[in-house]
Amino acid sequence: MANYFSSEFVLGILGGGQLGKMMLYETRKYDIATHVLDPSAEAPCRIACDVFQQGDLMDFETVYEFGKKVDVLTFEIEGVNVDALEKLEAEGKKVYPSAHTLRNIQDKGVQKQFYKEHRIPTSPFIVFENKNKLNEAIVRKELNYPFVWKSCTGGYDGKGVSIIRDAGDIIPLSSGPCIAEKLIPFKNELAVIVSRNPSGEVKTYPVVEMEFHPEANQVEYVICPARIDESVAEKARAVAAQVSEAFQHVGLLAVEMFQTNDDEILVNEVAPRPHNSGHYSIEASYTNQFEQHIRAILDLPLGNTDSKVGGIMVNLVGAEGHTGEVVYENIAEIMAMEGVTPHIYGKKQTRPFRKMGHVTIVNENINEARKVAEEVKKTIKVISK
């Protein structure tokens, strides 16, 4: 096994946002040297990595040259130049998750086709090459309202996803490739994080439940363990393992799912990296998701994914009507509450609904934790000067 610790070994991370920053807590813990590439000079990662480089993640040359200087390359965001990753792999560079995995995930249309080919349960869908084709299908009655529209690329945090109830809802949509999905009535949105290393060791985290903000279409609370029947939890973990097996990814795969009204599990989408739904694990798990990602991509033994305690994560997002230099109001008040830990990502500028941090609430009793989470949500405010 390579000597990763206090050595010449360098881990490269494409993307310098909050996920990268939290990954760096773990590389610091193990004294693993890191290089980070991000387009922003203000990226949260810049203060914690060994070498920070500002550059375009979609630019072939930039990514290729960056990758040549490191021993293992990973990413914390899907929007990176996959051709550069493929060339690096062809030259013997270790890239985890692989370019092949990323190609199957980066485009949501390709991702949905992948589920269909691998017999992974997912909601019925049609892929359209542009908005005109979508409109034609509606005129021909091949598609009925309501349905879920998703942009094939570039969607995140509720952007690039809309519920379409009538012709008027189509007008503001972007004109590029998209998918129309059947609107599925569901009880719960769930997620399971699966870790896999190159030796083929696989572990799943417990099922989490996601509560969404009604307007922003953003996750408001992530609750672990999910408040669901044991049989449903087992089914969700089994489906997540099936998805992981199909992708043959290395690293983490966050699998987002719907629990339908009759307790079927349908895969919504996946992310091949640490994920918002796993932030609770920093305080609540034996091995948090960021450490697990590092273990997986370096082919080290995977850690215990069990929770030590019930955990709830609250996203801290910019308040509406506030844009500019950020101020966190009432942080001391929430820190006085039992089992509460705030994480501030280090983004200096806030804007409405921008992810600025998160707060974890731990408690033996998940319902108790949920009450405290509500209190936290009401108390802390992310505003501008």
Backbone hydrogen bonds in HBPLUS format (Angstrom, degrees):
<---DONOR---> <-ACCEPTOR-->    atom                        ^
c    i                          cat <-CA-CA->   ^        H-A-AA   ^      H-
h    n   atom  resd res      DA  || num        DHA   H-A  angle D-A-AA Bond
n    s   type  num  typ     dist DA aas  dist angle  dist       angle   num
A0006-SER N   A0031-ASP O   2.87 MM  25  5.36 165.4  1.89 148.1 153.1     1
A0071-ASP N   A0010-VAL O   2.84 MM  61  5.39 159.5  1.88 143.7 150.8     2
A0011-LEU N   A0033-ALA O   2.89 MM  22  6.21 172.3  1.89 154.2 154.7     3
A0035-HIS N   A0011-LEU O   2.95 MM  24  6.34 152.4  2.03 148.4 154.2     4
A0012-GLY N   A0072-VAL O   2.81 MM  60  6.12 174.1  1.81 166.4 168.5     5
A0074-THR N   A0012-GLY O   2.87 MM  62  6.16 158.4  1.91 152.4 158.5     6
A0013-ILE N   A0035-HIS O   2.84 MM  22  6.28 155.2  1.90 160.8 169.2     7
A0037-LEU N   A0013-ILE O   3.09 MM  24  6.53 157.1  2.14 161.5 165.8     8
A0014-LEU N   A0074-THR O   2.89 MM  60  6.30 157.1  1.94 140.3 147.0     9
A0076-GLU N   A0014-LEU O   2.99 MM  62  6.30 159.8  2.03 167.5 163.2    10
A0015-GLY N   A0037-LEU O   2.76 MM  22  5.67 159.0  1.81 163.0 169.5    11
A0045-CYS N   A0016-GLY O   2.95 MM  29  4.78 155.3  2.01 147.9 144.9    12
A0021-LYS N   A0017-GLY O   2.97 MM   4  6.26 157.4  2.02 149.9 157.2    13
A0022-MET N   A0018-GLN O   2.94 MM   4  6.16 157.8  1.99 147.7 152.1    14
A0023-MET N   A0019-LEU O   2.96 MM   4  6.21 140.2  2.12 139.8 151.4    15
A0023-MET N   A0020-GLY O   3.09 MM   3  4.91 120.7  2.45  91.0 106.6    16
A0024-LEU N   A0020-GLY O   2.91 MM   4  6.21 143.3  2.04 146.2 156.4    17
A0024-LEU N   A0021-LYS O   3.10 MM   3  5.07 121.1  2.47  90.9 105.6    18
A0025-TYR N   A0022-MET O   3.33 MM   3  5.27 140.4  2.50  91.4 101.6    19
A0026-GLU N   A0023-MET O   2.99 MM   3  5.48 127.9  2.27 105.7 117.9    20
A0027-THR N   A0023-MET O   3.16 MM   4  6.63 152.2  2.24 143.6 151.9    21
A0028-ARG N   A0024-LEU O   2.93 MM   4  5.89 153.2  2.00 140.6 147.4    22
A0029-LYS N   A0025-TYR O   3.06 MM   4  6.26 147.1  2.17 133.8 143.0    23
A0030-TYR N   A0026-GLU O   3.10 MM   4  6.40 147.5  2.21 145.1 152.5    24
A0031-ASP N   A0027-THR O   2.86 MM   4  5.69 105.9  2.42 132.3 149.7    25
A0032-ILE N   A0027-THR O   2.83 MM   5  4.91 165.0  1.85 142.8 148.0    26
A0031-ASP N   A0028-ARG O   3.18 MM   3  4.82 153.2  2.25  95.5 103.6    27
A0050-ASP N   A0034-THR O   2.98 MM  16  5.31 134.3  2.19 130.6 144.1    28
A0051-VAL N   A0034-THR O   3.10 MM  17  6.56 147.4  2.21 149.2 155.9    29
A0036-VAL N   A0051-VAL O   2.88 MM  15  6.37 157.0  1.93 162.9 170.7    30
A0053-GLN N   A0036-VAL O   2.77 MM  17  6.08 163.0  1.80 169.5 174.4    31
A0038-ASP N   A0053-GLN O   3.04 MM  15  6.56 154.6  2.11 160.0 168.0    32
A0055-GLY N   A0038-ASP O   2.95 MM  17  5.55 151.5  2.03 110.7 119.8    33
A0043-ALA N   A0040-SER O   3.28 MM   3  5.24 163.1  2.31 108.3 108.2    34
A0046-ARG N   A0043-ALA O   3.04 MM   3  5.71 158.3  2.09 124.3 130.0    35
A0048-ALA N   A0045-CYS O   2.99 MM   3  5.66 154.7  2.06 124.0 131.1    36
A0059-ASP N   A0056-ASP O   3.26 MM   3  5.39 161.1  2.30 104.5 110.1    37
A0081-ASN N   A0057-LEU O   2.89 MM  24  6.27 139.0  2.06 163.6 150.5    38
A0063-VAL N   A0059-ASP O   3.10 MM   4  6.28 173.4  2.10 164.8 166.0    39
A0064-TYR N   A0060-PHE O   2.86 MM   4  5.98 166.0  1.88 159.0 163.9    40
A0065-GLU N   A0061-GLU O   2.89 MM   4  5.96 170.6  1.90 151.6 154.5    41
A0066-PHE N   A0062-THR O   3.02 MM   4  6.10 155.9  2.08 143.2 150.5    42
A0067-GLY N   A0063-VAL O   2.87 MM   4  6.00 161.7  1.90 150.2 155.3    43
A0068-LYS N   A0064-TYR O   3.07 MM   4  6.32 143.2  2.21 146.0 155.2    44
A0069-LYS N   A0066-PHE O   3.17 MM   3  5.68 147.5  2.28 109.7 118.3    45
A0070-VAL N   A0067-GLY O   3.30 MM   3  5.60 167.0  2.31 110.6 114.5    46
A0073-LEU N   A0094-LYS O   2.89 MM  21  6.29 161.1  1.93 156.3 162.7    47
A0096-TYR N   A0073-LEU O   2.91 MM  23  6.29 157.5  1.96 168.0 175.4    48
A0080-VAL N   A0078-GLU O   2.78 MM   2  5.75 133.0  2.00 113.0  97.8    49
A0085-LEU N   A0081-ASN O   3.38 MM   4  6.79 151.2  2.47 139.3 147.0    50
A0086-GLU N   A0082-VAL O   2.90 MM   4  6.21 155.5  1.96 152.2 158.7    51
A0087-LYS N   A0083-ASP O   3.00 MM   4  6.30 158.5  2.05 148.9 154.2    52
A0088-LEU N   A0084-ALA O   3.00 MM   4  6.24 159.1  2.04 147.9 153.6    53
A0089-GLU N   A0085-LEU O   2.91 MM   4  6.18 158.6  1.96 149.7 155.6    54
A0090-ALA N   A0086-GLU O   2.88 MM   4  6.11 157.6  1.93 149.4 155.8    55
A0091-GLU N   A0087-LYS O   3.07 MM   4  6.34 133.5  2.29 138.6 150.5    56
A0091-GLU N   A0088-LEU O   3.09 MM   3  5.12 130.7  2.35  94.3 107.8    57
A0093-LYS N   A0088-LEU O   2.91 MM   5  5.27 159.5  1.95 148.2 142.0    58
A0092-GLY N   A0089-GLU O   2.86 MM   3  5.04 158.2  1.91 111.4 114.6    59
A0102-LEU N   A0098-SER O   3.05 MM   4  6.38 166.3  2.07 152.0 155.6    60
A0103-ARG N   A0099-ALA O   2.85 MM   4  6.09 152.3  1.93 149.2 156.7    61
A0104-ASN N   A0100-HIS O   3.27 MM   4  6.56 148.8  2.38 144.7 151.5    62
A0104-ASN N   A0101-THR O   3.15 MM   3  5.39 124.9  2.46 100.6 113.9    63
A0105-ILE N   A0102-LEU O   3.01 MM   3  5.09 148.2  2.11 102.3 112.3    64
A0106-GLN N   A0102-LEU O   2.77 MM   4  5.71 165.4  1.79 168.2 168.9    65
A0111-GLN N   A0107-ASP O   2.90 MM   4  6.19 158.7  1.94 153.3 160.5    66
A0108-LYS N   A0152-CYS O   2.73 MM  44  4.56 167.1  1.74 136.6 136.5    67
A0112-LYS N   A0108-LYS O   2.93 MM   4  6.12 157.9  1.98 145.1 149.3    68
A0113-GLN N   A0109-GLY O   3.07 MM   4  6.33 160.6  2.11 148.1 153.4    69
A0114-PHE N   A0110-VAL O   2.90 MM   4  6.11 150.9  1.98 147.5 156.1    70
A0115-TYR N   A0111-GLN O   3.16 MM   4  6.58 148.6  2.27 145.3 152.3    71
A0116-LYS N   A0112-LYS O   3.11 MM   4  6.45 158.2  2.15 148.7 154.5    72
A0117-GLU N   A0113-GLN O   2.87 MM   4  6.19 165.1  1.89 158.1 161.3    73
A0118-HIS N   A0114-PHE O   2.99 MM   4  6.16 148.3  2.09 144.9 153.6    74
A0120-ILE N   A0115-TYR O   2.82 MM   5  4.78 170.9  1.83 146.4 147.0    75
A0119-ARG N   A0116-LYS O   3.22 MM   3  5.14 163.7  2.25 104.6 107.6    76
A0267-VAL N   A0121-PRO O   2.71 MM 146  6.04 175.3  1.71 150.9 149.3    77
A0182-LYS N   A0124-PRO O   2.90 MM  58  5.57 162.4  1.93 159.7 159.9    78
A0126-ILE N   A0180-ALA O   2.91 MM  54  5.37 144.0  2.04 144.4 155.9    79
A0180-ALA N   A0126-ILE O   2.90 MM  54  5.37 160.8  1.94 156.1 162.2    80
A0128-PHE N   A0178-CYS O   2.77 MM  50  5.35 177.4  1.77 165.1 164.7    81
A0178-CYS N   A0128-PHE O   2.92 MM  50  5.35 161.3  1.96 148.5 154.6    82
A0134-LEU N   A0130-ASN O   3.29 MM   4  6.65 151.7  2.37 142.8 150.9    83
A0131-LYS N   A0175-SER O   3.08 MM  44  4.85 152.6  2.16 126.3 127.1    84
A0135-ASN N   A0131-LYS O   2.91 MM   4  6.25 159.3  1.96 154.1 158.8    85
A0136-GLU N   A0132-ASN O   2.90 MM   4  6.22 154.9  1.97 150.2 157.4    86
A0137-ALA N   A0133-LYS O   3.03 MM   4  6.29 153.7  2.10 145.7 151.9    87
A0138-ILE N   A0134-LEU O   3.14 MM   4  6.51 145.2  2.26 144.4 153.9    88
A0139-VAL N   A0135-ASN O   2.98 MM   4  6.30 159.8  2.02 151.9 157.1    89
A0140-ARG N   A0136-GLU O   2.89 MM   4  6.17 154.1  1.96 148.7 156.1    90
A0142-GLU N   A0137-ALA O   2.81 MM   5  5.13 150.3  1.90 163.6 162.4    91
A0141-LYS N   A0138-ILE O   3.00 MM   3  4.94 155.6  2.06 102.7 109.2    92
A0147-PHE N   A0164-ILE O   3.06 MM  17  5.37 148.3  2.17 137.4 146.7    93
A0164-ILE N   A0147-PHE O   2.77 MM  17  5.37 170.9  1.78 173.8 174.4    94
A0148-VAL N   A0181-GLU O   2.88 MM  33  4.97 170.9  1.88 148.2 150.6    95
A0181-GLU N   A0148-VAL O   2.77 MM  33  4.97 164.6  1.80 146.8 152.1    96
A0149-TRP N   A0162-SER O   2.76 MM  13  5.22 166.6  1.78 168.6 169.3    97
A0162-SER N   A0149-TRP O   2.93 MM  13  5.22 158.4  1.98 147.7 152.7    98
A0150-LYS N   A0179-ILE O   2.95 MM  29  5.28 153.4  2.02 153.4 158.2    99
A0179-ILE N   A0150-LYS O   2.82 MM  29  5.28 155.2  1.88 150.6 158.9   100
A0151-SER N   A0160-GLY O   2.90 MM   9  5.03 159.3  1.94 140.2 145.6   101
A0152-CYS N   A0177-PRO O   3.05 MM  25  5.62 176.2  2.05 132.7 131.4   102
A0159-LYS N   A0156-TYR O   2.79 MM   3  5.19 162.2  1.82 124.5 127.3   103
A0169-ASP N   A0166-ASP O   3.02 MM   3  5.66 140.7  2.18 115.5 125.0   104
A0170-ILE N   A0167-ALA O   3.08 MM   3  5.49 150.8  2.17 109.2 117.8   105
A0173-LEU N   A0170-ILE O   3.04 MM   3  5.50 152.6  2.11 117.2 125.9   106
A0187-LYS N   A0259-GLN O   2.78 MM  72  5.72 151.5  1.86 162.2 170.3   107
A0188-ASN N   A0259-GLN O   3.44 MM  71  5.15 162.2  2.47 133.6 138.5   108
A0259-GLN N   A0188-ASN O   2.88 MM  71  5.15 164.5  1.90 153.9 154.3   109
A0210-MET N   A0189-GLU O   2.86 MM  21  5.50 164.8  1.88 162.8 161.2   110
A0190-LEU N   A0257-MET O   2.80 MM  67  5.07 160.2  1.84 142.4 148.4   111
A0257-MET N   A0190-LEU O   2.74 MM  67  5.07 172.9  1.74 148.4 148.9   112
A0191-ALA N   A0208-VAL O   2.97 MM  17  5.34 142.7  2.11 142.1 146.4   113
A0208-VAL N   A0191-ALA O   2.95 MM  17  5.34 170.5  1.96 157.6 160.8   114
A0192-VAL N   A0255-VAL O   2.98 MM  63  5.28 151.1  2.07 138.8 147.4   115
A0255-VAL N   A0192-VAL O   2.85 MM  63  5.28 172.6  1.86 149.6 152.1   116
A0205-TYR N   A0193-ILE O   2.84 MM  12  5.39 155.3  1.90 159.4 167.5   117
A0194-VAL N   A0253-LEU O   2.88 MM  59  5.19 167.4  1.90 144.2 147.5   118
A0253-LEU N   A0194-VAL O   2.82 MM  59  5.19 143.3  1.95 148.4 159.4   119
A0195-SER N   A0203-LYS O   2.76 MM   8  5.30 171.1  1.77 163.6 166.5   120
A0203-LYS N   A0195-SER O   2.92 MM   8  5.30 156.1  1.98 145.3 151.8   121
A0196-ARG N   A0251-GLY O   3.03 MM  55  5.49 150.4  2.12 147.1 156.5   122
A0251-GLY N   A0196-ARG O   2.87 MM  55  5.49 167.7  1.89 157.6 160.8   123
A0197-ASN N   A0201-GLU O   3.08 MM   4  5.59 150.1  2.18 147.3 156.6   124
A0200-GLY N   A0197-ASN O   2.77 MM   3  5.44 162.8  1.80 125.5 130.7   125
A0226-ALA N   A0207-VAL O   3.01 MM  19  5.76 146.3  2.13 147.4 145.9   126
A0209-GLU N   A0223-ILE O   2.90 MM  14  5.09 160.3  1.93 143.5 149.4   127
A0223-ILE N   A0209-GLU O   2.82 MM  14  5.09 167.5  1.84 153.8 158.1   128
A0211-GLU N   A0221-TYR O   2.83 MM  10  5.06 170.7  1.84 153.9 157.2   129
A0220-GLU N   A0211-GLU O   2.67 MM   9  5.65 161.1  1.71 151.4 158.2   130
A0221-TYR N   A0211-GLU O   3.12 MM  10  5.06 161.0  2.16 136.0 141.5   131
A0213-HIS N   A0218-GLN O   2.81 MM   5  5.52 169.7  1.82 164.3 166.5   132
A0217-ASN N   A0213-HIS O   3.25 MM   4  5.60 141.1  2.41 144.3 147.6   133
A0222-VAL N   A0313-MET O   2.88 MM  91  5.00 148.7  1.98 139.0 147.9   134
A0313-MET N   A0222-VAL O   2.83 MM  91  5.00 155.9  1.89 141.4 149.7   135
A0224-CYS N   A0311-GLY O   2.88 MM  87  5.29 160.5  1.92 170.2 172.6   136
A0311-GLY N   A0224-CYS O   2.83 MM  87  5.29 168.2  1.85 164.5 167.9   137
A0232-VAL N   A0229-ASP O   3.10 MM   3  5.33 123.1  2.43 101.9 115.4   138
A0233-ALA N   A0229-ASP O   3.03 MM   4  6.37 158.2  2.07 152.6 159.3   139
A0234-GLU N   A0230-GLU O   2.92 MM   4  6.17 156.9  1.98 149.9 155.6   140
A0235-LYS N   A0231-SER O   3.09 MM   4  6.28 155.2  2.15 138.9 145.5   141
A0236-ALA N   A0232-VAL O   2.88 MM   4  6.15 159.0  1.92 151.1 156.8   142
A0237-ARG N   A0233-ALA O   3.01 MM   4  6.27 159.1  2.05 149.8 154.8   143
A0238-ALA N   A0234-GLU O   2.96 MM   4  6.15 151.7  2.04 144.8 153.1   144
A0239-VAL N   A0235-LYS O   2.89 MM   4  6.17 156.9  1.95 152.7 158.5   145
A0240-ALA N   A0236-ALA O   2.97 MM   4  6.16 160.4  2.01 146.5 152.2   146
A0241-ALA N   A0237-ARG O   2.98 MM   4  6.18 152.9  2.06 142.4 149.4   147
A0242-GLN N   A0238-ALA O   3.00 MM   4  6.26 148.0  2.11 141.6 150.5   148
A0243-VAL N   A0239-VAL O   2.93 MM   4  6.27 152.7  2.01 151.6 158.7   149
A0244-SER N   A0240-ALA O   2.97 MM   4  6.21 161.4  2.00 149.0 154.0   150
A0245-GLU N   A0241-ALA O   2.93 MM   4  6.11 155.5  1.99 144.7 151.3   151
A0246-ALA N   A0242-GLN O   3.00 MM   4  6.25 153.4  2.08 143.5 150.4   152
A0247-PHE N   A0243-VAL O   3.01 MM   4  6.33 161.1  2.05 154.9 159.1   153
A0248-GLN N   A0244-SER O   2.86 MM   4  5.90 136.8  2.05 142.6 155.1   154
A0254-ALA N   A0271-ALA O   2.79 MM  17  5.11 166.9  1.81 157.0 156.3   155
A0271-ALA N   A0254-ALA O   2.94 MM  17  5.11 145.2  2.06 138.0 148.4   156
A0256-GLU N   A0269-GLU O   2.87 MM  13  5.41 164.5  1.89 170.9 173.8   157
A0268-ASN N   A0256-GLU O   2.74 MM  12  5.46 163.9  1.76 143.9 147.7   158
A0258-PHE N   A0266-LEU O   2.79 MM   8  5.19 156.9  1.84 150.7 158.7   159
A0266-LEU N   A0258-PHE O   3.00 MM   8  5.19 162.2  2.03 146.8 152.6   160
A0260-THR N   A0264-GLU O   2.93 MM   4  5.25 159.0  1.97 147.9 153.2   161
A0263-ASP N   A0260-THR O   2.89 MM   3  5.02 150.1  1.98 119.7 116.8   162
A0278-GLY N   A0275-HIS O   2.79 MM   3  5.48 164.4  1.81 124.8 129.5   163
A0279-HIS N   A0276-ASN O   3.35 MM   3  5.57 174.3  2.35 111.3 112.9   164
A0281-SER N   A0278-GLY O   3.03 MM   3  5.66 152.3  2.11 115.8 123.3   165
A0282-ILE N   A0279-HIS O   3.13 MM   3  6.00 167.4  2.14 126.6 128.9   166
A0283-GLU N   A0280-TYR O   3.26 MM   3  6.10 133.4  2.49 119.7 126.5   167
A0284-ALA N   A0280-TYR O   2.97 MM   4  5.95 161.4  2.01 149.5 154.0   168
A0285-SER N   A0281-SER O   3.13 MM   4  4.62 160.0  2.17 115.9 118.4   169
A0308-LYS N   A0284-ALA O   2.60 MM  24  5.60 161.2  1.63 157.6 164.4   170
A0286-TYR N   A0306-ASP O   3.07 MM  20  6.12 159.9  2.11 172.3 170.1   171
A0292-GLN N   A0288-ASN O   3.01 MM   4  6.25 161.4  2.05 154.9 161.0   172
A0293-HIS N   A0289-GLN O   2.92 MM   4  6.11 147.5  2.03 140.1 147.9   173
A0294-ILE N   A0290-PHE O   3.15 MM   4  6.46 161.7  2.19 146.6 150.5   174
A0295-ARG N   A0291-GLU O   2.85 MM   4  6.16 166.1  1.87 156.3 160.4   175
A0296-ALA N   A0292-GLN O   2.83 MM   4  5.99 160.8  1.87 148.7 154.1   176
A0297-ILE N   A0293-HIS O   2.98 MM   4  6.23 172.8  1.99 158.8 159.1   177
A0298-LEU N   A0294-ILE O   3.11 MM   4  6.15 142.4  2.26 146.2 155.5   178
A0300-LEU N   A0295-ARG O   2.82 MM   5  4.81 166.5  1.84 155.7 153.4   179
A0299-ASP N   A0296-ALA O   3.09 MM   3  5.11 161.1  2.13 107.5 111.5   180
A0310-GLY N   A0363-ASN O   3.10 MM  53  5.32 125.0  2.42 130.4 138.3   181
A0363-ASN N   A0310-GLY O   3.06 MM  53  5.32 155.5  2.13 138.9 145.5   182
A0312-ILE N   A0361-ILE O   2.88 MM  49  5.14 149.0  1.97 144.1 154.1   183
A0361-ILE N   A0312-ILE O   2.78 MM  49  5.14 157.6  1.82 153.5 160.5   184
A0314-VAL N   A0359-VAL O   2.82 MM  45  5.15 162.6  1.85 153.2 159.3   185
A0359-VAL N   A0314-VAL O   2.83 MM  45  5.15 153.2  1.90 146.4 155.4   186
A0316-LEU N   A0357-GLY O   2.75 MM  41  4.81 163.2  1.77 135.0 131.3   187
A0356-MET N   A0316-LEU O   2.80 MM  40  5.61 163.7  1.83 161.9 167.3   188
A0357-GLY N   A0316-LEU O   3.22 MM  41  4.81 138.0  2.41 139.5 137.3   189
A0318-GLY N   A0354-ARG O   2.89 MM  36  5.13 149.1  1.99 135.0 144.1   190
A0353-PHE N   A0318-GLY O   2.78 MM  35  4.71 164.9  1.81 135.1 129.8   191
A0319-ALA N   A0382-VAL O   2.87 MM  63  5.55 166.5  1.89 160.1 158.9   192
A0324-GLY N   A0350-THR O   2.93 MM  26  5.40 155.7  1.99 149.2 149.7   193
A0350-THR N   A0324-GLY O   2.71 MM  26  5.40 165.1  1.73 164.0 160.5   194
A0385-LYS N   A0325-GLU O   2.90 MM  60  5.73 141.3  2.05 150.3 162.4   195
A0326-VAL N   A0348-LYS O   2.93 MM  22  5.78 163.5  1.96 156.3 156.1   196
A0327-VAL N   A0383-ILE O   2.71 MM  56  5.28 146.8  1.82 154.3 151.0   197
A0383-ILE N   A0327-VAL O   2.94 MM  56  5.28 156.9  1.99 166.8 163.1   198
A0329-GLU N   A0381-LYS O   2.82 MM  52  5.02 169.6  1.83 158.2 158.5   199
A0381-LYS N   A0329-GLU O   3.22 MM  52  5.02 157.3  2.27 129.8 135.0   200
A0334-ILE N   A0330-ASN O   3.35 MM   4  6.75 156.4  2.41 147.4 151.7   201
A0335-MET N   A0331-ILE O   3.00 MM   4  6.26 153.0  2.07 152.3 160.8   202
A0336-ALA N   A0332-ALA O   3.13 MM   4  6.35 126.5  2.43 139.9 152.0   203
A0336-ALA N   A0333-GLU O   3.26 MM   3  5.33 142.3  2.42  95.7 106.2   204
A0337-MET N   A0334-ILE O   3.00 MM   3  5.29 155.4  2.07 106.0 113.9   205
A0362-VAL N   A0339-GLY O   2.93 MM  23  5.07 157.8  1.98 137.2 143.6   206
A0341-THR N   A0360-THR O   2.90 MM  19  5.23 159.9  1.94 153.0 158.9   207
A0360-THR N   A0341-THR O   2.89 MM  19  5.23 164.1  1.91 148.0 148.9   208
A0343-HIS N   A0358-HIS O   2.70 MM  15  5.26 149.4  1.79 171.1 177.9   209
A0358-HIS N   A0343-HIS O   2.97 MM  15  5.26 149.7  2.06 139.7 149.4   210
A0345-TYR N   A0356-MET O   3.04 MM  11  5.73 163.8  2.07 144.5 146.9   211
A0354-ARG N   A0351-ARG O   3.04 MM   3  5.57 167.3  2.06 140.4 139.7   212
A0368-GLU N   A0365-ASN O   3.12 MM   3  5.31 123.2  2.46 101.8 115.6   213
A0369-ALA N   A0365-ASN O   3.00 MM   4  6.36 159.6  2.05 153.0 159.2   214
A0370-ARG N   A0366-ILE O   2.92 MM   4  6.14 146.6  2.03 140.3 149.3   215
A0371-LYS N   A0367-ASN O   3.17 MM   4  6.46 146.2  2.29 137.5 145.0   216
A0371-LYS N   A0368-GLU O   3.09 MM   3  5.22 120.9  2.46  97.1 111.3   217
A0372-VAL N   A0368-GLU O   3.09 MM   4  6.50 159.6  2.14 152.7 157.8   218
A0373-ALA N   A0369-ALA O   2.86 MM   4  6.08 153.7  1.92 148.1 156.2   219
A0374-GLU N   A0370-ARG O   3.09 MM   4  6.36 151.0  2.18 142.4 148.7   220
A0375-GLU N   A0371-LYS O   3.15 MM   4  6.48 153.3  2.22 143.8 150.9   221
A0375-GLU N   A0372-VAL O   3.02 MM   3  4.95 112.3  2.50  93.1 109.5   222
A0376-VAL N   A0372-VAL O   2.81 MM   4  6.15 155.3  1.87 154.3 161.5   223
A0377-LYS N   A0373-ALA O   2.88 MM   4  6.11 164.6  1.91 151.6 155.5   224
A0378-LYS N   A0374-GLU O   3.01 MM   4  6.29 151.1  2.10 144.1 151.6   225
A0379-THR N   A0375-GLU O   2.99 MM   4  6.14 142.4  2.14 143.1 153.5   226
A0379-THR N   A0376-VAL O   3.07 MM   3  5.13 122.7  2.41  96.1 111.0   227
A0380-ILE N   A0376-VAL O   3.03 MM   4  6.08 168.0  2.04 164.9 165.0   228
